[in-house]
Amino acid sequence: MITHPQRPLAPAIQPFDLDDVKKDDVKRLTSHGRQIVLTEAHQLLDNCVLFSSLSPDERAAISARARIRTYKAGETVFAIGSAGDQMMALLRGTIRISVPFAEGKELFLAIIHPGEIFGELAVLDGNARSADATAETACTLAILDRKDVLSFFERNPSAWPKLVRVMAQRLRRTDQAFAEVALQQLPIRLAKTILRILNEEPNSAVAKAFKIRFTQRELANMVGGTRESVNKCFRIWQKRDKIVKVSQGSIIVTNRRAFERLAEAA
């Protein structure tokens, strides 16, 4: 049976944060428990796009260098302007990437899912973070220091094209987000943002109805608008167009194709 750790297991691997356990009740993790944690990290990293082509021994070496850390929903992983000396691989949960916008708002850029990496740009060029990363849900990350990341690419040059593809996709999404704010009306921006959220969710393409997990205020921040203007859009979409249902703070998309037509009309 696994008991919870009182102190770090080893310099290479840090214990999971267990917020529901009182510190006085935390006990040392057995050697069997340490092995389970290591094995789990290896298995999760197998699904990471950057490491999937490596041999089991190479993935084990990466896992040994990684520090495993958990974050609560809403907790900041890193902030724009902070030192970019670590790259992360998401093992569980979802991460929201955004940049601060006018009047305390944020511009939504991407949702990171398990198996994806993030924080790579600042690690590669040595500059500060260019965006905020926030735990959208409770998350588990494998964190690699910059020196280990650069050493990894020196030993595995075949991994560079995968990283370039990831960075190119994110650059396109960032360009698109800024262009939408500058050139498109709020209803179109909101429709496109909702579509992006749906596209990031598994099974949303076949679901007849899908609940948006963001509040209207959060959506307003994402599209550079106000809560009042976003609420007006939803009222029209619900009463006139009947493509959403808004009830007790929940937003449910009932006609995905209608949102696709709105986005295509831009």
C-alpha positions in Angstrom: 0.0 0.0 0.0 1.2 3.5 -0.8 1.5 6.0 1.9 2.2 9.7 1.4 5.6 11.3 1.4 7.0 13.4 4.2 10.0 14.6 2.2 11.2 14.5 -1.4 12.0 11.1 -2.8 15.1 12.1 -4.6 16.5 15.2 -6.4 15.2 14.0 -9.8 11.5 13.3 -8.8 9.4 15.3 -6.5 6.3 13.9 -4.8 2.7 14.6 -5.9 1.0 17.4 -3.9 -1.8 15.8 -2.0 -3.9 18.8 -0.8 -6.5 16.7 0.9 -4.0 15.1 3.3 -2.9 17.0 6.5 0.8 17.5 6.8 0.9 15.8 10.2 -0.6 12.7 8.7 1.9 12.4 5.8 4.2 9.5 5.9 7.2 8.3 3.9 6.5 6.7 0.6 7.8 3.1 0.4 10.3 2.0 -2.2 7.5 0.1 -3.9 5.5 3.3 -3.9 8.4 5.2 -5.5 8.6 2.6 -8.2 4.9 3.0 -9.0 5.3 6.8 -9.3 8.3 6.4 -11.7 6.4 3.8 -13.7 3.4 6.0 -14.0 5.5 8.9 -15.2 7.1 6.7 -17.8 3.8 5.6 -19.1 2.4 9.1 -19.2 5.4 10.4 -21.1 4.9 7.7 -23.7 1.9 9.7 -24.9 3.8 13.0 -25.2 4.2 14.0 -28.8 7.8 15.0 -28.3 9.0 11.8 -26.7 6.8 9.2 -28.4 9.5 8.1 -30.9 12.2 7.5 -28.2 13.2 4.1 -27.0 12.0 2.9 -23.5 15.4 3.6 -22.1 15.5 7.1 -23.5 12.1 7.8 -22.1 13.2 6.4 -18.8 16.1 8.8 -18.8 13.8 11.8 -19.5 11.5 10.7 -16.7 14.4 10.5 -14.3 15.3 14.1 -15.1 11.7 15.4 -14.8 10.1 16.7 -11.7 6.5 15.8 -11.2 4.2 18.5 -9.9 0.5 19.0 -9.5 -1.5 22.2 -9.7 -5.0 23.0 -8.5 -7.6 24.3 -10.9 -7.1 28.1 -11.3 -3.5 28.0 -10.1 -0.9 29.9 -12.2 1.8 27.6 -13.7 3.8 30.6 -15.0 3.1 34.2 -15.8 4.1 36.4 -18.8 7.4 38.0 -18.2 8.7 35.4 -15.7 11.9 33.4 -16.3 11.6 30.8 -19.0 14.0 28.2 -17.6 11.6 25.1 -17.7 9.6 23.2 -20.3 6.5 21.3 -19.3 4.8 18.1 -20.5 1.2 17.8 -19.4 0.4 14.4 -18.0 -3.1 15.0 -16.7 -5.7 17.8 -16.8 -5.9 20.9 -19.1 -3.8 24.1 -19.2 -5.1 27.5 -20.6 -2.6 29.6 -22.4 -3.5 33.3 -22.7 -2.0 36.8 -22.8 -3.1 39.9 -20.7 -5.4 42.2 -22.7 -6.8 45.7 -22.1 -8.6 46.5 -18.8 -7.7 43.3 -17.0 -8.9 41.0 -19.7 -7.1 38.1 -21.3 -6.7 37.0 -24.9 -7.3 33.2 -25.1 -4.7 31.4 -27.2 -4.9 27.7 -26.6 -5.9 24.8 -24.4 -3.1 22.3 -23.7 -4.2 18.6 -23.3 -2.4 15.6 -21.9 0.5 14.5 -24.1 1.3 18.1 -25.2 4.3 20.2 -24.3 4.3 23.9 -23.5 6.7 26.6 -22.3 9.2 25.6 -25.0 9.7 29.0 -26.6 11.2 30.7 -23.6 13.4 27.7 -22.9 14.8 27.7 -26.4 15.6 31.4 -26.8 16.4 32.0 -23.1 14.0 35.0 -22.8 11.0 35.6 -20.5 7.7 33.9 -20.9 5.5 35.3 -23.7 2.1 34.2 -22.2 0.4 33.1 -19.1 -0.3 29.4 -18.3 -3.1 28.6 -15.9 -4.4 25.2 -14.7 -7.9 25.0 -16.2 -8.5 21.8 -14.2 -6.4 20.0 -11.6 -3.2 19.1 -13.5 -0.1 16.9 -13.2 3.0 18.1 -15.1 6.4 16.7 -15.9 8.8 19.6 -15.6 12.2 19.7 -17.4 14.9 22.2 -16.7 16.4 24.2 -19.7 19.8 22.5 -19.5 18.1 19.0 -19.7 15.9 20.1 -22.6 18.8 21.4 -24.6 20.8 18.3 -23.8 17.9 16.2 -25.0 17.8 17.9 -28.4 21.5 17.5 -28.8 21.2 13.8 -28.2 18.0 13.4 -30.2 18.1 15.8 -33.3 15.2 13.8 -34.9 12.9 15.4 -32.3 13.4 18.9 -33.7 10.8 18.7 -36.5 8.1 17.7 -34.0 8.9 20.7 -31.9 8.9 23.0 -34.9 5.5 21.7 -35.9 4.1 22.4 -32.4 5.6 25.9 -32.4 4.3 26.7 -35.9 0.7 25.6 -35.0 0.8 27.8 -31.9 2.1 30.7 -33.8 -0.7 30.4 -36.3 -3.3 30.3 -33.5 -1.7 33.4 -31.9 -1.8 35.3 -35.2 -5.4 34.3 -35.7 -6.4 35.4 -32.2 -4.9 38.8 -32.6 -6.3 39.3 -36.1 -9.8 38.4 -34.9 -9.7 41.0 -32.1 -8.4 43.7 -34.5 -10.7 43.0 -37.5 -13.8 41.1 -36.5 -17.0 42.0 -34.7 -17.6 40.5 -31.3 -20.3 37.9 -32.2 -17.9 36.4 -34.8 -15.0 36.4 -32.3 -17.2 34.7 -29.7 -18.5 32.1 -32.2 -14.9 31.3 -33.3 -13.7 31.0 -29.7 -16.6 28.7 -28.8 -15.7 26.5 -31.8 -12.1 26.4 -30.7 -13.2 25.3 -27.3 -15.4 22.6 -28.8 -12.6 21.4 -31.1 -10.3 21.0 -28.1 -12.8 18.7 -26.3 -13.0 15.0 -27.1 -16.3 13.8 -28.6 -17.7 17.3 -29.0 -18.0 16.8 -32.8 -20.6 14.0 -32.3 -22.3 15.3 -29.2 -25.8 16.7 -29.8 -25.3 19.3 -27.0 -22.1 20.3 -25.3 -21.7 22.4 -22.1 -19.1 25.2 -22.2 -17.1 25.1 -19.0 -16.2 28.8 -19.1 -18.3 31.6 -17.6 -19.6 34.5 -19.6 -17.1 36.7 -17.9 -14.2 34.4 -18.8 -15.4 34.2 -22.4 -15.6 38.0 -22.5 -12.0 38.2 -21.4 -11.0 35.7 -24.1 -12.5 37.7 -26.9 -11.6 41.1 -25.7 -15.2 42.1 -24.9 -17.4 42.8 -21.9 -19.6 40.4 -20.0 -22.6 42.6 -21.0 -21.8 42.3 -24.7 -21.2 38.6 -24.5 -24.5 38.1 -22.6 -26.3 40.0 -25.3 -24.9 37.6 -27.9 -26.1 34.6 -25.9 -29.5 36.1 -25.4 -29.9 36.5 -29.2 -28.5 33.1 -29.9 -30.9 31.5 -27.4 -34.1 33.4 -28.1 -33.9 34.1 -31.8 -31.5 31.5 -33.2 -32.0 28.7 -30.7 -28.4 27.5 -31.0 -27.6 27.7 -27.3 -29.3 27.3 -23.9 -28.2 29.5 -21.0 -29.6 28.5 -17.6 -28.3 29.2 -14.1 -24.8 30.1 -15.3 -24.5 27.1 -17.7 -23.9 27.6 -21.4 -24.9 24.6 -23.6 -24.2 24.6 -27.3 -27.1 22.8 -29.0 -26.3 23.5 -32.7 -22.6 23.2 -33.5 -23.2 23.6 -37.2 -24.8 27.1 -36.7 -21.6 28.2 -35.0 -19.6 26.9 -37.9 -21.7 28.9 -40.3 -21.2 32.0 -38.2 -17.4 31.5 -38.3 -17.4 30.8 -42.0 -19.4 34.0 -42.7 -16.5 36.2 -41.4 
